[in-house]
Amino acid sequence: MMKNVLDKEDFQVVKGGITYPKGIKAAGVECGIRFNKKDLALIYSEKVADAWGTFTTNKFKAAPLVVTEKNLSLSGGKLQAVLINSGIANACTGEKGLKDAWEMAGYVSQGLKIKKEHVAVTSTGKIGEFLPLDKIKAGVEKIITCLNYARGAEAAEAILTTDTKKKEIAVCFKLGEQEVRIGGMAKGSGMIHPDMATMLGFITSDISIKGELLQEALKQVVEKTFNMISVDGDMSTNDMVLLMANGLAGNKLIDKKDADYYKFLSALQYAAEYLAKCIAKDGEGATKMIEVEVKNAVSFEEARKVAQAVINSPLVKTAIFGKDPNWGRILAAVGYSGAEFIPDKVDLYLKEKIVENGQPLNFSRQKLHQYLESSDEVKIIIDLKMGEVNATAWGCDLTYDYVKINTKYS
């Protein structure tokens, strides 16, 4: 059983990002896809890293994801570099888009003198447009000369689209006498409803761990973090989370699920959850982050159904934006979630308990209105009282600005 990562008993959060682990360099540059903005990022590990990824289940899967999945398969789960462009998604672009994605991998392979199958590529931005390969080729030549241990923040900036801020995290912990580091960056603001399966997440570590365990750890963590956020209920064609571990920390190889594995898992989940919450909080036009915690369900899947139904409800999201304590909208979403529960057992909390056993309690609507007005983070707790399993989802309110942003995106 994994410890509660929010206790942070086994790791420390520090200043930094994607380049915090040993042997990881990065950079972000302008290559001309976007006007006067950084639009090309590169992550590079000095040593070939064990790696794994999770990818969107959208059937219109973008070409770079196809290339990256293929390279992970060809290399047996090894990567050394990740190239990311923003501005154009290279999705719904057919054979030409796929060829262009392979060309991008080739530019990095040639420039860094590494195997082509050790290169991941990913893109984010407008769907249905072709990449300007001449600009990307020149950009790759430029960015390779800029790679540095201190340029992680530039890479985090270069992957943004409608985001309003960079999203970075760094944590460290001890395994014996060795310090192990994890760094991460992400982007995402609109078209956020991952099911890994436009959201991208990149996490690096210098831990030494068996590839199969790295894959299992990422899958477990993604299910409880990146797959539990939603801004607008729209799943992107380009969603991807990549995890690389190059072993340079020098710890004893983790080859089984022992205490060291769970220590890593705890720190990894904290980093991923932090990045996921940053995405939810930075939703397009958002004024508030919403956290929905579902308690005491019969299984994680049942708890997840409830949490996601509430976090995705346009009526709940608009009520929160309007500072309206309309709790009936919350219970209505719980009711259509498809989860297993008994309505007469459900308790609901919005700052305080307002519904007990499916019935409203006496509470001050004025106080709840004031809470919604003054808080930029709103927490909803739903206690099903059916079992012992919990799940939490994160999202944001739905505002006028969301509509404005998405009528002008193209």
C-alpha positions in Angstrom: 0.0 0.0 0.0 1.5 3.3 -1.0 1.8 6.0 1.6 -0.2 9.2 1.5 2.1 11.3 -0.8 0.7 14.5 0.6 2.5 13.7 3.9 5.8 14.2 2.1 7.5 12.0 4.6 10.0 10.5 2.2 10.9 13.3 -0.1 11.6 17.0 -0.4 10.2 19.5 -2.9 13.0 21.8 -4.2 13.3 24.6 -6.7 13.8 23.3 -10.2 12.2 21.5 -13.1 13.0 19.1 -15.9 16.8 19.4 -15.7 17.0 18.8 -11.9 18.0 15.1 -12.2 21.7 14.4 -12.9 22.6 14.2 -16.6 19.5 16.0 -17.9 19.9 19.0 -20.1 17.2 21.1 -21.9 16.6 24.2 -23.8 13.8 26.3 -25.4 14.2 28.5 -28.4 12.2 30.4 -31.0 12.2 28.7 -34.4 9.4 30.7 -36.1 6.3 28.6 -35.8 4.8 31.1 -33.4 5.3 34.9 -33.6 7.9 36.2 -31.2 7.6 33.3 -28.7 9.6 30.3 -27.8 8.1 27.3 -29.7 10.7 24.5 -29.7 12.0 22.6 -26.7 14.5 19.8 -26.3 15.2 17.4 -23.4 18.4 15.4 -23.5 19.8 12.7 -21.2 23.6 12.3 -21.3 23.0 8.6 -20.8 20.4 6.5 -22.6 17.4 6.3 -20.2 14.8 3.7 -19.5 11.6 5.3 -20.6 7.9 4.8 -21.0 4.9 6.8 -22.1 1.1 6.9 -21.9 -0.8 8.3 -24.8 -4.2 9.6 -25.8 -6.9 7.1 -26.7 -8.4 9.5 -29.2 -8.6 7.7 -32.5 -7.3 10.8 -34.3 -4.0 10.2 -32.7 -1.4 12.8 -33.8 1.5 11.7 -35.9 4.3 12.5 -33.3 2.6 10.1 -30.8 2.6 7.3 -33.4 6.4 7.9 -34.0 7.1 8.1 -30.3 5.2 4.9 -29.5 7.0 3.1 -32.4 10.4 4.2 -31.2 9.7 3.1 -27.6 8.8 -0.3 -29.1 11.8 -0.5 -31.4 14.2 0.5 -28.6 12.7 -1.7 -25.9 11.7 1.2 -23.8 14.8 3.5 -24.1 15.0 7.2 -24.9 17.7 9.8 -24.9 16.0 12.9 -26.3 12.5 14.4 -26.5 11.7 17.2 -29.0 8.6 19.3 -28.5 7.2 22.0 -30.8 4.3 24.3 -29.9 1.9 26.2 -32.3 1.0 23.3 -34.6 -0.2 19.9 -33.4 0.6 17.8 -36.5 -2.7 16.0 -36.0 -5.1 15.0 -38.8 -2.3 15.5 -41.3 -2.2 12.0 -42.9 0.9 10.4 -44.4 2.7 13.8 -44.8 2.3 14.5 -41.1 3.7 11.1 -40.2 6.6 11.6 -42.5 7.2 15.1 -41.0 7.3 13.6 -37.5 9.9 11.0 -38.5 11.9 13.9 -40.1 11.8 15.7 -36.7 13.2 12.6 -35.0 15.9 12.4 -37.7 17.0 16.0 -37.1 17.6 15.3 -33.5 19.3 11.9 -34.1 21.7 13.5 -36.6 22.4 16.6 -34.5 23.0 14.7 -31.2 24.6 11.7 -32.9 22.2 9.3 -31.1 20.0 6.5 -32.4 16.8 7.6 -34.1 14.8 5.1 -32.0 16.0 6.9 -28.9 14.2 10.1 -29.9 10.7 11.0 -28.9 8.8 13.8 -30.7 5.6 15.5 -29.8 3.7 18.6 -30.9 1.0 20.8 -29.5 -1.1 23.6 -31.1 -3.6 23.9 -33.9 -5.0 20.7 -35.5 -4.9 20.1 -39.3 -1.9 22.2 -40.2 1.5 21.0 -41.5 4.7 21.7 -39.8 7.3 24.1 -41.3 10.1 21.6 -41.5 12.7 24.1 -42.7 12.1 26.2 -39.5 12.1 23.1 -37.3 15.4 21.8 -38.8 17.1 25.1 -38.3 15.6 25.3 -34.8 17.0 21.9 -33.9 20.4 22.9 -35.0 20.1 26.0 -32.8 18.7 24.3 -29.8 21.3 21.6 -29.6 23.9 24.3 -29.1 21.8 25.8 -26.3 21.4 22.6 -24.3 22.3 23.2 -20.7 21.6 22.0 -17.1 20.2 25.5 -16.3 17.7 25.9 -19.1 14.8 23.8 -18.0 12.6 26.8 -17.5 13.1 27.8 -21.1 12.0 24.4 -22.2 8.9 24.6 -20.0 8.1 28.0 -21.5 8.5 26.8 -25.1 5.9 24.0 -24.9 3.1 26.4 -23.8 0.1 27.3 -26.0 -2.9 29.0 -24.3 -1.3 28.4 -20.9 -0.7 31.5 -18.8 2.3 30.2 -16.8 5.0 27.5 -16.8 4.4 24.3 -14.9 7.4 22.8 -13.3 8.3 20.6 -10.3 11.4 19.1 -8.7 11.7 16.7 -5.8 14.5 14.6 -4.2 14.8 11.8 -1.8 17.4 9.4 -0.4 17.8 5.7 -1.2 20.5 4.6 1.2 23.3 7.1 0.8 22.3 8.2 -2.7 20.2 11.2 -3.5 17.6 10.5 -6.2 16.0 13.4 -8.1 12.8 13.8 -10.1 12.1 16.8 -12.4 9.0 17.5 -14.4 7.3 20.0 -16.7 3.8 20.0 -18.3 1.6 22.1 -20.5 -2.2 22.2 -20.8 -4.9 24.7 -20.5 -7.7 23.8 -22.9 -8.9 20.6 -24.6 -8.1 18.8 -21.3 -9.8 15.5 -20.5 -7.0 13.0 -20.7 -7.6 9.3 -20.9 -4.3 7.5 -21.4 -4.6 7.3 -22.0 -3.9 19.7 -25.7 -2.0 18.0 -22.5 1.7 17.1 -22.4 3.7 15.9 -19.4 7.4 15.1 -19.2 9.1 13.7 -16.1 12.8 12.8 -15.7 14.7 11.0 -13.0 18.2 9.8 -12.3 17.0 6.7 -10.5 18.2 3.3 -11.4 15.1 1.1 -11.8 14.1 -1.9 -13.9 12.2 -0.8 -17.0 9.1 -3.0 -16.3 8.8 -1.4 -12.9 9.2 2.1 -14.4 6.3 1.3 -16.8 4.1 0.0 -14.0 4.8 3.1 -11.8 4.0 5.5 -14.5 0.7 3.7 -15.4 -0.4 3.7 -11.8 0.5 7.3 -11.2 -1.1 8.6 -14.4 -4.4 6.9 -13.5 -4.6 8.9 -10.2 -3.2 12.2 -11.5 -3.2 13.3 -15.2 -6.2 11.1 -15.9 -8.1 12.8 -13.1 -8.1 16.3 -14.5 -10.5 18.0 -16.8 -10.9 21.5 -18.0 -13.6 21.2 -20.7 -14.3 17.5 -21.2 -12.5 17.5 -24.6 -9.8 14.9 -25.1 -6.9 16.0 -27.2 -5.4 14.2 -30.2 -1.9 14.9 -28.7 -2.1 13.9 -25.0 1.2 12.3 -23.8 3.1 11.7 -20.6 6.7 10.5 -20.9 8.9 9.3 -18.0 12.7 8.9 -18.4 15.1 7.4 -15.8 18.8 7.4 -16.6 20.3 5.7 -13.5 22.9 8.3 -12.8 21.9 8.7 -9.2 23.9 5.5 -8.5 21.4 3.8 -6.2 21.1 0.1 -6.1 19.0 -1.1 -9.0 15.3 -1.3 -8.0 14.2 -4.7 -9.5 11.3 -5.5 -7.2 8.5 -3.8 -5.3 10.4 -3.1 -2.1 10.6 -0.1 0.2 12.8 1.7 -2.3 10.2 1.2 -5.1 7.4 2.6 -3.0 9.5 5.6 -2.0 10.1 6.4 -5.6 6.4 5.8 -6.4 5.3 8.2 -3.7 7.6 11.0 -4.9 6.6 10.3 -8.5 2.9 10.6 -7.7 3.5 13.8 -5.8 5.3 15.3 -8.8 2.7 14.2 -11.3 -0.2 15.3 -9.1 1.4 18.8 -8.7 1.7 19.1 -12.5 -1.8 17.9 -13.1 -3.2 20.4 -10.6 -1.2 23.2 -12.3 -3.0 22.3 -15.5 -6.4 22.3 -13.9 -5.8 25.6 -12.2 -4.6 27.2 -15.4 -7.6 26.1 -17.4 -8.6 28.5 -20.2 -10.3 31.5 -18.7 -10.4 29.9 -15.3 -10.8 31.9 -12.1 -11.0 28.9 -9.7 -9.6 25.4 -9.4 -12.1 22.9 -8.2 -11.1 19.7 -6.3 -13.6 16.9 -6.0 -12.8 14.3 -3.4 -15.0 11.2 -3.4 -14.7 9.1 -0.2 -15.6 5.6 0.9 -16.6 4.1 -2.5 -16.6 0.3 -3.2 -13.7 0.7 -5.6 -11.4 3.3 -7.2 -13.3 3.0 -10.5 -16.6 3.7 -8.8 -15.1 6.7 -6.9 -13.6 7.9 -10.1 -16.9 7.8 -12.0 -18.4 10.2 -9.4 -15.5 12.5 -9.2 -15.2 12.9 -13.0 -19.0 13.3 -13.4 -18.9 16.3 -11.0 -15.7 17.9 -12.3 -17.0 17.7 -15.9 -20.5 19.0 -15.2 -21.0 22.4 -17.0 -23.7 23.3 -14.5 -21.4 22.7 -11.5 -18.6 24.6 -13.2 -20.8 27.6 -14.1 -22.3 27.6 -10.6 -18.8 27.8 -9.1 -17.9 30.6 -11.4 -21.1 32.5 -10.4 -20.4 31.9 -6.7 -23.7 30.1 -6.5 -23.9 27.4 -3.8 -26.3 25.3 -5.9 -25.5 21.9 -4.4 -28.4 20.2 -6.3 -26.2 20.4 -9.4 -23.5 18.4 -7.6 -25.8 15.7 -6.5 -27.4 15.5 -9.9 -24.0 14.8 -11.4 -23.3 12.2 -8.7 -26.7 10.6 -9.6 -25.9 10.2 -13.4 -22.3 9.1 -12.9 -23.2 5.5 -13.2 -21.4 4.7 -9.9 -22.7 2.2 -7.4 -24.1 4.0 -4.3 -27.2 4.4 -2.2 -28.6 8.0 -2.4 -29.9 7.9 1.2 -26.3 7.4 2.4 -24.6 10.3 0.6 -23.0 13.2 2.5 -21.9 16.4 0.7 -19.4 19.0 1.9 -18.8 22.4 0.4 -16.6 24.1 3.1 -18.9 22.4 5.6 -21.4 19.5 5.6 -24.5 20.7 3.7 -26.1 17.4 2.9 -26.3 14.3 5.2 -27.8 11.0 4.1 -29.1 12.5 0.9 -31.0 15.3 2.7 -30.1 19.0 3.1 -28.9 20.4 6.4 -29.5 23.9 7.7 -26.6 26.1 6.5 -26.0 29.7 5.5 -26.1 30.2 1.8 -24.6 33.6 2.4 -21.5 32.1 4.0 -21.1 29.6 1.2 -21.5 32.4 -1.3 -18.7 34.3 0.5 -16.5 31.2 0.5 -17.0 30.8 -3.3 -16.4 34.5 -3.8 -13.1 34.7 -1.8 -11.5 31.4 -2.6 -9.5 30.6 -5.8 -9.5 26.9 -4.9 -12.9 25.3 -4.1 -13.1 21.8 -2.5 -16.1 19.5 -2.8 -16.2 16.3 -0.7 -18.7 13.5 -1.5 -18.9 10.7 1.0 -20.7 7.7 -0.5 -20.3 5.6 2.7 -20.2 2.4 0.7 -16.6 1.2 1.1 -13.1 2.4 1.9 -11.7 3.6 -1.4 -11.2 7.3 -2.3 -10.5 9.2 -5.6 -9.9 12.9 -6.3 -10.4 14.8 -9.5 -9.3 18.4 -10.4 -10.8 20.9 -12.8 -11.8 24.5 -13.0 -14.8 26.8 -13.4 -16.3 27.6 -16.8 -16.2 31.3 -17.6 -17.0 33.8 -20.3 -13.3 34.0 -21.1 -13.2 30.3 -22.0 -15.7 30.9 -24.8 -13.8 34.0 -25.9 -10.4 32.2 -26.0 -11.8 29.3 -28.0 -13.6 31.5 -30.6 -10.3 33.1 -31.5 -7.8 30.3 -31.2 -7.4 29.8 -35.0 
